[in-house]
């Protein structure tokens, strides 16, 4: 898994603000290895943090930007930079990125990404059959067999509940339950027979389920 946010010790970029404070801007590496920035004043109090963005890409019209400014770090209020200042921040970000990439944390992240790519490629290969026309038709057939078995089980539950509600559970246990169990066994046998006849579908569905579980656990 990626590491937590990591501050890379490089020289800060300083900027005098209109209110008299001095902003110290340092690059920050996110958990997934991207460069963002944190901004504090002389006392270490936070001013802003986030991505360095082009005003044009954010859709900020020129008449709503401070004179000469082209980039910003979003905040309340936003922190604005000229093109030259933004270039200095990009250089700091590049230096931080290079330092992170060569660090143990960066190497661990690179290894994690390689492993993720390999897993995704293996998952895609193992589930490819599900995306073919024949595979989709077989999946639908299997789903109908599953639904048939589920319907038998649901009907049994309903009959059991009605038997208790009517005060006649003995009749259910003597007659209805044995019949329902036999029907469920036949329905499950049909499903098992399908899986034996089409093992590639059953295996692909298991792989797909395992992939969903892995992704859920990684994001949980």
Residue frames as qw, qx, qy, qz and C-alpha x, y, z in Angstrom:
[[0.000, 0.888, 0.460, 0.000, 0.00, 0.00, 0.00],
 [0.327, 0.689, -0.065, 0.644, 1.15, 3.60, -0.58],
 [0.435, -0.188, -0.504, 0.722, 2.82, 5.43, 2.29],
 [0.071, -0.847, -0.433, 0.301, 1.22, 8.41, 4.06],
 [0.290, 0.935, 0.002, 0.206, 1.86, 11.97, 2.91],
 [0.789, -0.245, -0.006, 0.563, 5.56, 12.78, 3.10],
 [0.061, 0.988, -0.075, -0.124, 7.29, 16.14, 3.36],
 [0.826, 0.246, -0.003, 0.507, 10.55, 16.29, 1.42],
 [0.393, -0.779, -0.031, 0.488, 13.14, 18.57, 2.98],
 [0.520, 0.392, 0.265, 0.711, 13.99, 21.05, 0.24],
 [0.143, -0.139, -0.159, 0.967, 14.40, 24.81, 0.48],
 [0.196, 0.696, 0.642, -0.255, 11.12, 26.66, 0.80],
 [0.213, 0.455, 0.339, 0.795, 9.95, 29.28, -1.67],
 [0.147, -0.522, -0.499, 0.676, 9.05, 32.49, 0.18],
 [0.081, 0.527, 0.473, 0.702, 6.58, 35.14, -0.90],
 [0.013, 0.152, 0.399, -0.904, 5.42, 38.35, 0.75],
 [0.021, 0.592, 0.791, 0.150, 1.65, 38.55, 1.00],
 [0.012, -0.639, -0.228, -0.735, -0.46, 41.67, 0.75],
 [0.586, -0.752, -0.210, -0.218, -1.35, 41.46, 4.45],
 [0.113, -0.837, 0.478, -0.242, 2.33, 41.62, 5.44],
 [0.850, -0.305, 0.428, -0.045, 2.82, 37.95, 6.22],
 [0.161, 0.560, -0.755, -0.300, 5.57, 35.87, 4.66],
 [0.942, 0.091, 0.092, -0.310, 4.38, 32.66, 3.01],
 [0.177, -0.507, 0.831, 0.146, 6.75, 29.69, 3.03],
 [0.860, 0.283, -0.070, -0.418, 5.83, 27.19, 0.31],
 [0.231, -0.432, 0.868, 0.084, 7.22, 23.66, 0.38],
 [0.622, 0.125, -0.622, -0.460, 6.46, 20.65, -1.80],
 [0.593, -0.192, 0.652, -0.431, 4.65, 17.73, -0.24],
 [0.274, 0.158, -0.876, -0.365, 4.46, 14.20, -1.63],
 [0.750, -0.145, 0.056, -0.643, 1.05, 12.56, -1.48],
 [0.739, -0.207, 0.620, -0.162, 0.41, 8.93, -0.59],
 [0.844, 0.398, 0.351, 0.077, 0.47, 8.05, -4.30],
 [0.661, -0.127, 0.285, 0.682, 3.68, 9.93, -5.08],
 [0.279, 0.761, 0.336, 0.480, 2.25, 13.13, -6.57],
 [0.350, 0.009, -0.240, 0.905, 3.59, 16.60, -5.76],
 [0.184, -0.857, -0.424, -0.230, 1.40, 19.02, -3.83],
 [0.296, 0.425, -0.286, 0.806, 2.34, 22.06, -1.75],
 [0.458, -0.697, -0.507, 0.218, 1.91, 23.24, 1.83],
 [0.199, 0.616, -0.035, 0.762, 2.08, 26.92, 2.76],
 [0.541, -0.633, -0.452, 0.319, 2.75, 28.27, 6.26],
 [0.032, 0.952, -0.063, 0.297, 3.57, 31.67, 7.76],
 [0.233, 0.623, -0.597, 0.450, 6.60, 32.59, 9.89],
 [0.482, -0.379, 0.576, -0.540, 4.94, 31.01, 12.92],
 [0.034, -0.084, 0.991, 0.099, 4.26, 27.73, 11.14],
 [0.481, 0.386, 0.551, -0.562, 0.52, 28.41, 10.90],
 [0.439, 0.280, 0.762, 0.384, -1.14, 26.99, 7.81],
 [0.207, 0.436, -0.096, -0.870, -2.08, 29.41, 5.05],
 [0.775, 0.380, -0.135, -0.487, -2.99, 27.03, 2.24],
 [0.395, -0.295, 0.853, 0.168, -2.24, 23.59, 0.85],
 [0.755, 0.470, 0.390, -0.238, -2.96, 21.76, -2.35],
 [0.724, 0.284, 0.416, 0.472, -2.02, 21.51, -5.99],
 [0.087, -0.498, 0.212, 0.836, -0.32, 24.24, -7.97],
 [0.482, 0.546, 0.680, 0.082, -2.85, 24.96, -10.70],
 [0.179, 0.101, 0.352, 0.913, -3.02, 27.16, -13.77],
 [0.280, 0.365, 0.369, -0.808, -5.73, 29.77, -13.47],
 [0.457, 0.274, -0.454, -0.714, -6.77, 29.20, -17.08],
 [0.350, -0.019, -0.929, -0.118, -7.29, 25.48, -16.45],
 [0.035, -0.347, -0.771, 0.533, -9.48, 26.31, -13.45],
 [0.085, 0.670, 0.618, 0.402, -11.49, 28.64, -15.63],
 [0.260, -0.729, -0.273, 0.571, -10.58, 31.78, -13.69],
 [0.446, 0.810, 0.222, 0.310, -10.96, 34.77, -16.06],
 [0.550, 0.251, -0.174, 0.777, -8.09, 37.25, -16.22],
 [0.149, -0.620, 0.002, -0.770, -10.14, 40.06, -14.70],
 [0.763, -0.584, -0.062, -0.269, -10.55, 37.98, -11.52],
 [0.865, -0.051, -0.198, 0.458, -6.84, 37.27, -11.08],
 [0.359, -0.816, 0.069, 0.448, -4.32, 39.48, -9.26],
 [0.418, 0.859, -0.237, -0.176, -2.25, 41.49, -11.73],
 [0.256, 0.659, -0.706, -0.038, 0.40, 39.37, -13.42],
 [0.484, -0.248, 0.800, -0.256, -0.65, 36.13, -11.70],
 [0.575, 0.260, -0.605, -0.486, -1.14, 32.94, -13.69],
 [0.575, -0.053, -0.813, 0.073, -1.14, 30.16, -11.08],
 [0.476, -0.535, 0.232, -0.658, -2.69, 29.52, -7.69],
 [0.255, -0.046, -0.930, 0.260, -2.89, 27.16, -4.75],
 [0.429, -0.559, -0.471, -0.531, -6.52, 26.96, -3.76],
 [0.325, -0.205, -0.669, 0.636, -7.46, 28.16, -0.31],
 [0.163, -0.844, -0.473, -0.193, -9.60, 30.67, 1.53],
 [0.584, 0.719, -0.064, -0.371, -8.39, 32.90, 0.09],
 [0.914, 0.311, 0.061, 0.253, -6.38, 31.37, -2.75],
 [0.444, -0.671, 0.307, 0.509, -2.64, 32.00, -2.87],
 [0.659, 0.746, 0.094, -0.028, -1.61, 33.49, -6.23],
 [0.602, -0.415, 0.411, 0.545, 1.71, 33.32, -8.12],
 [0.372, 0.736, -0.302, -0.478, 3.19, 34.87, -11.21],
 [0.911, 0.366, -0.182, -0.046, 4.45, 32.67, -14.02],
 [0.367, 0.605, -0.603, 0.368, 8.03, 33.15, -12.80],
 [0.426, -0.413, 0.610, -0.526, 7.08, 32.24, -9.23],
 [0.930, 0.073, 0.161, -0.321, 5.20, 29.20, -10.45],
 [0.738, 0.514, -0.423, 0.108, 8.32, 28.14, -12.35],
 [0.020, 0.542, -0.697, 0.469, 10.30, 28.26, -9.11],
 [0.700, -0.188, 0.476, -0.498, 7.67, 26.13, -7.38],
 [0.929, 0.304, -0.116, -0.176, 7.74, 23.60, -10.20],
 [0.475, 0.565, -0.615, 0.278, 11.52, 23.34, -9.84],
 [0.308, -0.397, 0.680, -0.534, 11.12, 22.71, -6.12],
 [0.864, 0.045, 0.247, -0.436, 8.44, 20.14, -6.86],
 [0.816, 0.450, -0.363, -0.024, 10.65, 18.38, -9.38],
 [0.190, 0.530, -0.718, 0.409, 13.50, 18.26, -6.84],
 [0.559, -0.230, 0.574, -0.552, 11.16, 16.85, -4.21],
 [0.916, 0.230, -0.007, -0.328, 9.82, 14.30, -6.68],
 [0.642, 0.507, -0.557, 0.145, 13.33, 13.16, -7.58],
 [0.085, -0.442, 0.731, -0.513, 14.28, 12.90, -3.89],
 [0.747, -0.068, 0.399, -0.528, 11.13, 10.91, -3.15],
 [0.877, 0.355, -0.236, -0.224, 11.60, 8.57, -6.12],
 [0.549, 0.445, -0.650, 0.281, 15.07, 7.61, -4.86],
 [0.346, -0.438, 0.576, -0.597, 13.97, 7.27, -1.22],
 [0.070, 0.019, 0.989, -0.128, 12.92, 3.98, 0.42],
 [0.417, 0.457, 0.538, -0.572, 9.33, 5.24, 0.41],
 [0.477, 0.591, -0.261, -0.596, 9.49, 6.07, -3.28],
 [0.218, 0.317, -0.896, -0.221, 11.05, 2.73, -4.17],
 [0.225, 0.183, 0.898, -0.330, 8.40, 0.94, -2.11],
 [0.493, 0.551, 0.254, -0.623, 5.67, 2.85, -3.97],
 [0.403, 0.522, -0.574, -0.485, 7.23, 1.97, -7.33],
 [0.048, 0.116, -0.992, 0.000, 7.35, -1.70, -6.34],
 [0.356, 0.361, 0.695, -0.510, 3.72, -1.52, -5.20],
 [0.503, 0.580, -0.078, -0.635, 2.69, 0.00, -8.53],
 [0.286, 0.375, -0.821, -0.321, 4.53, -2.71, -10.46],
 [0.107, 0.087, 0.964, -0.225, 2.79, -5.34, -8.38],
 [0.441, 0.480, 0.418, -0.633, -0.57, -3.65, -8.99],
 [0.464, 0.530, -0.416, -0.575, 0.01, -3.63, -12.75],
 [0.171, 0.214, -0.954, -0.119, 0.95, -7.31, -12.72],
 [0.245, 0.256, 0.833, -0.424, -2.13, -8.17, -10.67],
 [0.476, 0.548, 0.155, -0.670, -4.41, -6.16, -12.95],
 [0.394, 0.452, -0.653, -0.462, -2.93, -7.77, -16.06],
 [0.051, 0.044, -0.996, 0.067, -3.37, -11.24, -14.55],
 [0.336, 0.389, 0.647, -0.563, -6.93, -10.42, -13.50],
 [0.482, 0.540, -0.158, -0.672, -7.77, -9.08, -16.95],
 [0.311, 0.319, -0.841, -0.308, -6.40, -12.23, -18.57],
 [0.028, 0.082, 0.968, -0.235, -8.24, -14.57, -16.18],
 [0.328, 0.518, 0.584, -0.532, -11.57, -12.81, -16.69],
 [0.114, 0.316, -0.479, -0.811, -11.28, -12.10, -20.43],
 [0.045, -0.221, -0.932, -0.285, -13.70, -14.93, -21.28],
 [0.051, 0.596, 0.664, -0.448, -16.49, -13.08, -19.44],
 [0.142, 0.632, -0.036, -0.761, -16.30, -10.24, -21.97],
 [0.015, 0.086, -0.804, -0.589, -16.80, -12.41, -25.06],
 [0.601, -0.066, -0.234, -0.762, -20.29, -12.89, -26.55],
 [0.717, -0.092, -0.686, -0.082, -20.21, -16.60, -25.69],
 [0.340, -0.014, -0.675, 0.654, -18.97, -15.85, -22.19],
 [0.289, -0.065, 0.208, -0.932, -21.72, -13.32, -21.53],
 [0.720, -0.095, -0.411, -0.552, -24.36, -15.83, -22.68],
 [0.658, -0.068, -0.722, 0.204, -22.92, -18.53, -20.40],
 [0.099, 0.041, -0.535, 0.838, -22.84, -16.13, -17.46],
 [0.522, -0.098, -0.036, -0.847, -26.52, -15.38, -18.06],
 [0.765, -0.092, -0.590, -0.242, -27.30, -19.10, -18.14],
 [0.484, -0.028, -0.706, 0.517, -25.44, -19.63, -14.88],
 [0.142, -0.093, 0.324, -0.931, -27.22, -16.70, -13.28],
 [0.678, -0.147, -0.285, -0.662, -30.58, -18.22, -14.21],
 [0.730, -0.097, -0.670, 0.092, -29.55, -21.47, -12.52],
 [0.253, 0.029, -0.571, 0.781, -28.49, -19.56, -9.40],
 [0.379, -0.124, 0.074, -0.914, -31.76, -17.67, -9.35],
 [0.743, -0.155, -0.518, -0.394, -33.72, -20.92, -9.68],
 [0.596, -0.107, -0.690, 0.397, -31.92, -22.39, -6.65],
 [0.041, 0.044, -0.386, 0.921, -32.42, -19.18, -4.70],
 [0.539, -0.184, -0.216, -0.793, -36.13, -19.22, -5.55],
 [0.735, -0.205, -0.642, -0.071, -36.49, -22.75, -4.16],
 [0.427, -0.090, -0.592, 0.677, -34.76, -21.71, -0.93],
 [0.173, -0.098, 0.137, -0.970, -36.92, -18.60, -0.65],
 [0.656, -0.226, -0.430, -0.578, -40.09, -20.63, -1.19],
 [0.658, -0.187, -0.688, 0.240, -39.02, -23.02, 1.56],
 [0.182, -0.015, -0.440, 0.879, -38.47, -20.11, 3.95],
 [0.403, -0.147, -0.102, -0.898, -41.91, -18.73, 3.13],
 [0.725, -0.225, -0.574, -0.308, -43.63, -22.11, 3.68],
 [0.522, -0.129, -0.663, 0.520, -41.85, -22.58, 7.00],
 [0.029, -0.033, 0.283, -0.958, -42.96, -19.14, 8.17],
 [0.571, -0.177, -0.291, -0.747, -46.55, -19.77, 7.11],
 [0.687, -0.180, -0.704, 0.001, -46.54, -23.14, 8.88],
 [0.337, -0.140, -0.592, 0.719, -45.48, -21.55, 12.17],
 [0.226, -0.061, 0.050, -0.971, -47.94, -18.69, 11.72],
 [0.672, -0.160, -0.409, -0.596, -50.79, -21.17, 11.18],
 [0.597, -0.429, 0.541, -0.408, -49.74, -23.32, 14.10],
 [0.971, 0.149, 0.147, -0.120, -49.02, -26.39, 11.90],
 [0.040, 0.764, -0.625, -0.155, -45.21, -26.76, 11.80],
 [0.629, -0.157, 0.761, -0.005, -45.45, -30.56, 11.95],
 [0.740, 0.571, 0.349, -0.063, -47.03, -30.70, 8.50],
 [0.309, 0.891, -0.323, -0.076, -44.22, -28.55, 7.12],
 [0.236, -0.618, 0.749, 0.010, -41.48, -30.70, 8.61],
 [0.682, 0.047, 0.727, -0.061, -43.14, -33.98, 7.54],
 [0.650, 0.559, 0.506, 0.098, -44.09, -33.02, 3.98],
 [0.338, 0.941, 0.029, 0.019, -42.98, -29.65, 2.72],
 [0.260, -0.817, 0.489, 0.163, -39.38, -29.49, 4.00],
 [0.664, -0.134, 0.686, 0.266, -38.34, -32.89, 2.54],
 [0.595, 0.657, 0.428, 0.174, -39.87, -31.91, -0.81],
 [0.130, 0.986, -0.099, -0.015, -38.17, -28.51, -0.79],
 [0.460, -0.642, 0.569, 0.228, -34.82, -29.98, 0.19],
 [0.699, 0.163, 0.636, 0.283, -35.05, -32.41, -2.71],
 [0.439, 0.849, 0.262, 0.136, -35.95, -29.57, -5.11],
 [0.121, -0.942, 0.295, 0.104, -33.05, -27.48, -3.82],
 [0.632, -0.356, 0.628, 0.280, -30.64, -30.40, -4.19],
 [0.660, 0.462, 0.522, 0.281, -31.72, -30.84, -7.82],
 [0.229, 0.969, 0.060, 0.062, -31.32, -27.12, -8.50],
 [0.323, -0.812, 0.460, 0.160, -27.82, -27.10, -6.99],
 [0.730, -0.042, 0.620, 0.284, -26.90, -30.22, -8.95],
 [0.557, 0.737, 0.320, 0.211, -27.80, -28.38, -12.15],
 [0.011, -0.978, 0.210, -0.007, -25.57, -25.49, -11.10],
 [0.570, -0.534, 0.591, 0.202, -22.70, -27.85, -10.25],
 [0.744, 0.290, 0.545, 0.255, -23.16, -29.63, -13.59],
 [0.372, 0.917, 0.085, 0.115, -22.97, -26.31, -15.41],
 [0.228, -0.879, 0.413, 0.068, -19.73, -25.41, -13.60],
 [0.695, -0.231, 0.641, 0.229, -18.24, -28.80, -14.46],
 [0.658, 0.545, 0.460, 0.243, -19.22, -28.35, -18.11],
 [0.316, 0.838, 0.034, 0.443, -17.94, -24.75, -18.25],
 [0.698, -0.470, -0.226, 0.491, -15.05, -24.54, -15.77],
 [0.406, 0.221, 0.080, 0.883, -13.60, -21.48, -17.51],
 [0.238, -0.675, -0.268, -0.646, -16.70, -19.47, -16.57],
 [0.714, -0.650, -0.259, 0.025, -16.71, -20.56, -12.93],
 [0.708, -0.191, -0.077, 0.676, -12.98, -19.84, -12.62],
 [0.226, 0.409, 0.160, 0.869, -13.31, -16.44, -14.27],
 [0.418, -0.734, -0.282, -0.456, -16.18, -15.48, -11.98],
 [0.761, -0.537, -0.200, 0.302, -14.14, -16.49, -8.94],
 [0.568, 0.044, 0.032, 0.822, -11.21, -14.43, -10.20],
 [0.030, -0.604, -0.249, -0.756, -13.50, -11.46, -10.76],
 [0.608, -0.729, -0.266, -0.170, -14.88, -11.76, -7.23],
 [0.762, -0.334, -0.115, 0.543, -11.37, -12.06, -5.78],
 [0.380, 0.306, 0.116, 0.865, -10.31, -8.93, -7.70],
 [0.281, -0.727, -0.252, -0.574, -13.27, -6.96, -6.33],
 [0.745, -0.621, -0.214, 0.118, -12.42, -8.11, -2.81],
 [0.682, -0.074, -0.034, 0.727, -8.76, -7.11, -3.23],
 [0.152, 0.489, 0.155, 0.845, -9.68, -3.64, -4.50],
 [0.491, -0.748, -0.269, -0.357, -12.15, -3.16, -1.64],
 [0.785, -0.493, -0.170, 0.334, -9.59, -4.15, 0.98],
 [0.568, 0.115, 0.039, 0.814, -6.99, -1.82, -0.53],
 [0.024, -0.509, -0.161, -0.845, -9.33, 1.16, -0.37],
 [0.583, -0.653, -0.469, -0.120, -10.98, 0.35, 2.95]]
